[in-house]
Amino acid sequence: MSKLLIYIGEDRKFDFKKTVADISGIDGVSNQRVGEFIGAVFECDYVWNSQSTIVRISPELETITVEGIEDCALKFAIELQKKTNFELHVIDMDYSFNLSLMSFETVSDFRAEIES
């Protein structure tokens, strides 16, 4: 299964408390958990348009992982960008794209770019 990896920039880390608050403030986020999980210090569920995904913050605070590349994963990434005051970037596990999330307002725009 493919994943989206959201990051700020090389050698930059997310502020844990602010990022958890930003993620928790997104409509559709539920079941937030903080702890020491395999590959994560925070995870939650996200549901949009009858689709669901799992979101995780890496222990190093360098990436946020969103399971899959379905529309709900793309929507989560767009909504997270709206919550932050700095540019977020997104890549997939195959490194087939590396994009700025500031470029997208809609899931269809995001989808068109990754499929081009």
C-alpha positions in Angstrom: 0.0 0.0 0.0 1.3 3.4 -0.9 1.5 6.3 1.6 1.8 10.1 1.5 4.7 11.5 3.4 4.2 15.1 4.5 7.3 17.1 5.6 8.4 20.7 6.1 11.8 20.7 4.6 15.2 19.0 4.9 16.4 18.9 8.6 13.2 20.6 9.8 10.9 19.1 12.4 7.3 19.5 13.3 6.4 21.1 16.7 4.7 18.1 18.3 2.1 19.9 20.5 1.1 22.4 17.7 0.9 19.6 15.1 -1.2 17.4 17.2 -3.5 20.3 17.9 -3.7 21.2 14.2 -4.4 17.6 13.2 -7.0 17.2 16.0 -8.7 20.3 14.8 -9.4 18.9 11.3 -13.0 17.8 10.8 -13.1 14.0 10.4 -10.2 13.3 12.7 -11.0 10.9 15.6 -9.4 8.4 17.9 -6.3 10.5 18.6 -3.6 8.5 20.4 -0.2 9.7 21.8 2.4 7.1 22.7 5.2 5.0 21.5 3.9 3.1 18.6 5.8 1.3 15.9 7.1 4.2 13.7 4.9 6.8 15.4 4.5 9.0 18.5 1.0 10.0 17.5 -1.7 8.4 15.4 -5.3 9.0 14.6 -8.1 8.1 12.2 -9.4 10.4 9.5 -12.7 9.9 7.6 -13.9 11.9 4.6 -16.5 11.1 2.0 -17.0 7.6 3.3 -13.3 6.8 3.0 -10.9 6.4 5.9 -7.1 6.5 6.5 -4.6 6.5 9.4 -2.4 9.4 10.1 0.9 9.1 12.0 3.6 11.5 13.2 7.1 9.9 13.1 9.2 9.7 16.3 11.8 12.0 14.8 9.0 14.6 14.1 10.2 15.0 10.5 7.3 13.4 8.7 3.5 12.9 8.9 2.5 9.7 7.2 -1.0 9.3 5.7 -1.9 5.7 4.7 -2.9 5.3 1.0 -3.3 7.8 -1.8 -7.1 7.7 -1.9 -9.1 10.9 -2.0 -9.4 11.0 1.8 -5.6 10.9 2.1 -5.3 13.8 -0.3 -8.0 15.7 1.5 -6.3 15.3 4.8 -3.1 16.7 3.4 -4.9 19.7 2.0 -6.6 20.4 5.3 -3.4 20.1 7.2 -1.8 22.7 5.0 -4.7 25.0 5.7 -3.9 24.7 9.4 -0.3 25.5 9.2 1.4 28.9 8.6 4.3 27.4 6.6 4.7 25.4 3.4 4.3 21.7 3.6 5.6 19.3 1.0 4.3 15.8 0.1 5.9 12.8 -1.6 4.7 9.2 -2.0 6.6 6.1 -1.0 7.8 5.5 -4.6 9.1 9.1 -4.9 7.0 9.5 -8.0 6.1 13.1 -7.0 7.4 15.8 -4.6 4.9 18.6 -4.4 4.1 21.7 -2.4 0.7 21.4 -0.7 0.2 25.1 -1.0 -0.5 24.5 -4.7 -3.8 22.7 -4.0 -7.2 23.9 -3.0 -9.1 20.8 -4.1 -8.7 17.0 -4.1 -9.3 17.0 -7.9 -6.4 19.5 -8.5 -4.1 17.4 -6.3 -5.2 14.1 -8.0 -4.6 15.6 -11.4 -1.1 16.7 -10.5 0.0 13.3 -9.1 -1.4 11.5 -12.0 0.2 13.7 -14.6 
